[in-house]
Amino acid sequence: MPLEQSPLVEQHQALDANLVEFGGWEMPIAYPSGTIDEHLACRRGAAMFDVSHLGSVRLEGDGAFERLQSTLTNDLTKIAPGRAQYTHLLDANDASVLDDIIIWWHPRADGEPDVFDVMPNASNTDDVVAALGGVETTHDRAVIAVQGPDAKARLATVFPDAAATGRFRVAHCDWQGAACVVAGTGYTGEPGVEIAVPAASAGSLWDALLGAGITPAGLGARDTLRLESGLPLHGQELGRGITSLQADLGWVVAWDKAEFIGKAAALAERSDGVSQRLFGIATDGRRPARTGYPVLVDGVAVGEVTSGNFSPILGHGIALAFLPPATAEGDIVSIDVRGKSLPGRVVATPFI
């Protein structure tokens, strides 16, 4: 089956991006500057990421609010139109996280119908449509994430309305006559926005951002940034067999809400206690731990790494791992890196 392509593929090709398969899409993993330089550009200045591979499912009108509220874990009554919310879709039987999702609740005037854009992970879009209904709009738009301490200042020089969008706010903005939806969300730990722009206008917006001095960055840097920020990745820190509580994300679950899929199983686990918990590990030196490497205490395997890499900001390796729930910050561990022991210690997340 041919890979899906972003509306920005020609822009990536013109910049000599290294395009790879990701979630069924051909996406840029890095540009010639390299992942570390792209990572540092986001931490110290401004970077932009093509995240058009993420799904978009639109629900609107009568019953949309109720469907989301009765299906997903978080409580939409905590927010309002013009806001975004992070939430989970759980398995009904064991409360494992089938997907972690951002909901963009469009702003609206009194009397207008509700419009929600549900943003699942790329490979889970079909499952989310099956659970919620709605209409997939993934191929109608591109999504550009503009992130970093200088992101909004540079964005303001070319698209000031988008730059004015606050954290976890959602706004309607016009880009050269194209209606965009902008949310103050991201996956890097830095301030910024994500812009859903109609596919036909995506190239002109990308080029304008490039002209404003915003560094193009690939999914490699996006991954190291989210790891430094202690953010989970579905398929590694979330997924089948992993619950919200085990991932230390119990705050995403509205326990007092009347219903959501998997509530009974989630309540049972909360009562019984979790069998594992997600922890951060800082390792010595530049050698990184990788997904699947065993974590040992006194020579005995007690868990395994879910994500690991070199931290460009800290200058040493960092990892996330599921370990026994009694594990404590400061505990000494080692990681089996292909038969060699890599010393480490349990630390709080986010790492920075």
C-alpha positions in Angstrom: 0.0 0.0 0.0 1.5 3.4 -0.9 2.3 5.8 1.9 0.1 8.8 2.6 1.8 12.1 1.9 1.5 15.5 3.6 0.3 18.5 1.6 3.8 19.8 2.5 5.8 17.0 0.9 7.2 19.3 -1.9 8.4 21.8 0.7 10.2 19.0 2.5 11.7 17.7 -0.6 13.0 21.2 -1.5 14.7 21.3 1.9 16.3 17.9 1.3 14.5 16.4 4.3 15.1 12.7 5.1 11.6 11.3 4.5 10.6 8.0 6.2 7.6 5.9 6.9 5.7 7.0 10.1 2.3 5.7 11.0 1.5 4.9 7.3 2.7 8.4 6.2 5.9 9.6 4.4 7.1 12.2 6.9 10.4 14.2 7.5 12.5 12.6 10.3 15.2 15.3 9.9 16.6 18.0 7.7 20.3 18.4 6.7 21.0 20.4 9.9 20.3 17.2 11.9 18.1 16.2 14.9 20.2 17.8 17.6 20.4 21.2 15.9 16.6 21.1 15.3 16.0 20.1 18.9 18.1 23.0 20.2 16.4 25.4 17.8 13.1 24.6 19.4 14.4 24.8 23.0 16.3 28.1 22.4 14.4 29.8 19.5 11.6 28.7 17.2 11.0 25.5 15.2 8.1 24.2 13.1 7.0 20.7 12.6 4.7 19.1 10.0 2.3 17.0 12.0 -0.2 16.5 9.2 0.0 12.7 9.8 -2.1 13.2 13.0 -5.7 12.3 12.5 -8.6 14.8 12.5 -12.2 13.7 13.2 -14.9 16.3 13.3 -18.0 16.0 15.4 -20.6 18.8 15.3 -24.2 19.6 16.1 -26.7 17.9 18.4 -25.3 15.1 20.4 -21.7 15.8 19.7 -20.9 17.0 23.2 -22.8 14.0 24.8 -20.9 11.5 22.6 -17.5 12.8 23.6 -18.5 13.2 27.3 -19.8 9.6 27.6 -17.0 8.0 25.7 -13.7 9.7 26.7 -12.2 10.0 30.2 -11.8 13.7 30.8 -14.7 16.0 31.6 -15.7 18.5 28.9 -17.7 20.5 31.4 -14.3 21.7 32.8 -13.7 23.7 29.6 -15.9 25.6 27.1 -16.0 26.6 23.4 -12.6 28.0 22.4 -10.6 25.7 24.6 -8.7 22.4 24.1 -8.5 19.4 26.3 -6.3 16.3 26.6 -8.2 13.0 27.2 -8.0 9.2 26.8 -10.1 6.5 25.0 -10.0 3.4 27.1 -10.6 -0.3 26.5 -13.9 -1.3 28.1 -12.5 -4.5 29.6 -9.1 -3.5 31.2 -9.0 0.3 31.0 -5.9 0.3 28.8 -5.4 3.4 26.7 -6.5 2.7 23.2 -5.5 6.3 22.2 -4.6 9.6 23.8 -6.4 12.5 22.2 -6.5 16.3 22.1 -10.0 17.8 21.6 -10.2 21.2 19.9 -13.6 22.8 20.8 -14.2 25.5 18.3 -15.2 29.0 19.5 -18.8 29.8 18.7 -21.4 32.5 19.2 -24.6 32.0 21.2 -27.0 29.8 19.2 -24.4 28.3 17.0 -23.8 24.5 17.0 -20.9 23.0 18.8 -18.0 21.9 16.6 -15.2 19.6 17.9 -12.0 18.5 16.1 -10.8 15.3 17.8 -7.1 14.7 17.1 -6.1 11.1 17.5 -2.7 9.5 16.8 -2.3 8.7 13.1 -2.6 4.9 13.3 -5.7 5.1 15.6 -7.9 7.3 13.5 -10.2 4.5 12.3 -10.7 3.2 15.9 -11.6 6.7 17.1 -14.1 7.1 14.3 -15.6 3.8 15.3 -15.9 4.8 18.9 -17.2 8.3 18.4 -18.6 8.6 14.9 -17.9 11.9 13.1 -16.3 12.7 9.8 -12.5 12.3 9.2 -11.0 15.5 7.9 -7.3 14.5 8.0 -6.8 14.9 4.2 -8.5 18.3 4.0 -5.7 20.1 5.9 -2.1 20.2 6.9 -1.1 20.8 10.6 2.0 22.9 11.3 3.2 23.0 14.9 5.2 26.2 15.7 7.1 25.7 18.9 9.7 27.4 21.1 10.4 30.3 23.4 10.5 32.7 20.4 7.8 30.9 18.4 5.0 33.4 18.9 7.2 36.4 18.4 8.3 35.1 15.0 4.9 33.8 14.1 3.4 37.3 14.8 5.5 38.8 12.0 3.6 36.8 9.4 0.4 35.5 11.1 -0.4 37.7 14.1 -3.9 36.3 14.8 -2.5 32.8 15.1 0.3 34.0 17.4 -2.3 35.6 19.7 -3.8 32.2 20.5 -3.3 31.4 24.2 -2.2 28.1 25.8 -4.9 25.4 25.3 -7.1 28.0 23.6 -8.7 27.4 20.1 -9.2 30.2 17.6 -10.5 30.7 14.0 -7.9 32.7 12.0 -7.6 33.7 8.4 -4.5 33.0 6.4 -4.6 34.8 3.0 -8.3 34.0 2.7 -8.0 30.5 4.0 -10.0 29.6 7.2 -7.6 28.0 9.7 -8.1 26.5 13.2 -5.3 27.4 15.6 -4.8 25.8 19.0 -2.3 26.6 21.8 -1.1 23.1 22.0 2.0 21.1 21.2 4.2 18.1 22.0 7.6 19.7 22.8 7.2 21.2 26.3 7.7 24.7 24.8 5.1 27.4 24.2 3.6 27.6 20.7 0.6 26.7 18.6 -0.6 24.1 16.2 -2.2 25.5 13.0 -4.7 23.4 10.9 -4.5 25.1 7.5 -6.5 24.0 4.4 -4.3 21.7 2.2 -4.2 24.1 -0.7 -2.8 27.0 1.4 -0.4 24.9 3.5 2.7 25.5 1.3 2.3 29.3 1.3 2.1 29.3 5.2 5.1 27.0 5.5 7.1 29.3 3.2 6.1 32.4 5.2 7.2 30.7 8.4 10.5 29.7 6.9 11.0 33.3 5.8 10.3 34.5 9.4 13.3 32.6 10.6 11.5 29.6 12.0 13.6 26.4 11.8 12.1 23.4 10.1 12.4 20.3 12.3 11.6 16.7 11.8 9.8 14.0 13.8 13.2 12.9 15.3 13.6 16.2 17.1 9.9 16.1 18.1 10.5 12.8 19.8 13.6 13.9 21.7 11.8 17.1 22.8 8.7 15.2 24.1 11.0 12.7 25.9 12.9 15.5 27.7 9.5 16.9 28.6 8.4 13.5 30.0 5.4 13.3 27.5 4.1 9.8 26.7 4.1 8.3 23.2 1.2 6.0 22.2 2.6 2.6 21.4 5.4 3.0 24.0 4.2 4.7 27.2 0.5 4.2 26.3 -1.4 1.5 24.5 -2.8 -2.0 24.9 -2.0 -3.3 28.4 -1.1 0.2 29.7 -3.6 2.2 31.8 -3.9 5.9 32.5 -2.9 5.2 36.2 0.1 3.1 35.2 1.3 6.0 33.0 1.0 8.4 35.9 -1.9 10.2 34.1 -4.7 9.7 36.5 -5.5 13.4 36.3 -6.8 12.7 32.8 -9.6 10.6 34.2 -12.8 12.4 35.6 -13.5 9.8 38.2 -16.8 11.4 39.3 -18.2 11.7 35.8 -21.4 9.6 35.2 -19.9 7.4 32.6 -17.1 6.8 30.1 -15.9 3.7 28.3 -13.7 1.6 30.7 -14.8 3.4 33.9 -15.6 0.2 35.9 -12.2 -1.3 35.0 -10.4 2.0 35.8 -12.1 2.3 39.2 -11.2 -1.4 40.0 -7.6 -0.7 39.3 -7.6 2.5 41.3 -9.0 0.4 44.3 -6.6 -2.5 43.8 -3.5 -0.6 43.0 -1.4 -0.6 39.8 1.0 -3.4 38.9 3.5 -1.0 37.4 4.2 2.7 37.1 6.1 4.9 34.7 9.3 6.5 35.9 12.1 8.6 34.5 15.7 7.3 34.5 18.8 9.5 34.0 21.8 7.5 32.8 25.6 8.2 32.8 27.3 9.5 29.7 26.0 9.9 26.2 25.2 6.3 25.5 21.4 6.1 25.4 19.1 3.3 26.5 16.6 2.1 23.9 13.1 0.8 23.9 12.9 -2.7 25.2 16.2 -2.7 27.1 15.8 -4.4 30.6 16.0 -2.3 33.7 17.7 -4.1 36.6 18.0 -3.6 40.4 20.8 -5.6 42.1 21.1 -7.7 38.9 17.4 -8.6 38.7 15.2 -7.4 35.9 12.3 -5.3 37.2 11.1 -3.6 34.1 12.1 -2.3 30.7 12.7 0.9 28.9 9.8 2.3 26.9 11.6 5.3 25.4 15.2 6.3 25.6 17.6 8.7 24.0 20.4 11.2 24.5 19.2 14.6 25.9 20.8 17.4 24.0 20.0 19.8 26.8 21.2 17.7 29.7 24.1 16.1 27.9 23.4 12.6 29.0 21.0 9.7 28.4 17.4 9.8 29.6 14.7 7.1 29.5 11.2 6.3 30.6 10.4 2.8 32.0 7.7 0.9 33.7 8.9 -0.3 37.1 7.4 -1.7 40.3 5.1 0.9 41.9 7.2 1.1 45.1 10.2 2.4 43.1 11.3 5.8 44.4 13.1 8.8 43.1 16.8 8.4 43.7 16.8 4.6 43.4 19.9 3.2 41.6 19.2 1.0 38.6 21.2 -0.4 35.7 20.1 -0.9 32.1 21.2 -3.9 30.1 22.5 -2.4 26.8 23.2 -5.4 24.7 25.0 -7.2 27.5 26.7 -4.2 29.0 25.5 -2.5 32.1 24.6 1.2 31.9 24.3 2.8 35.3 21.3 5.0 36.0 19.1 6.5 38.7 15.4 7.1 39.0 14.5 10.8 38.6 11.4 13.0 38.5 9.9 13.9 35.2 9.8 16.1 33.2 13.6 15.7 32.8 13.9 19.5 32.2 
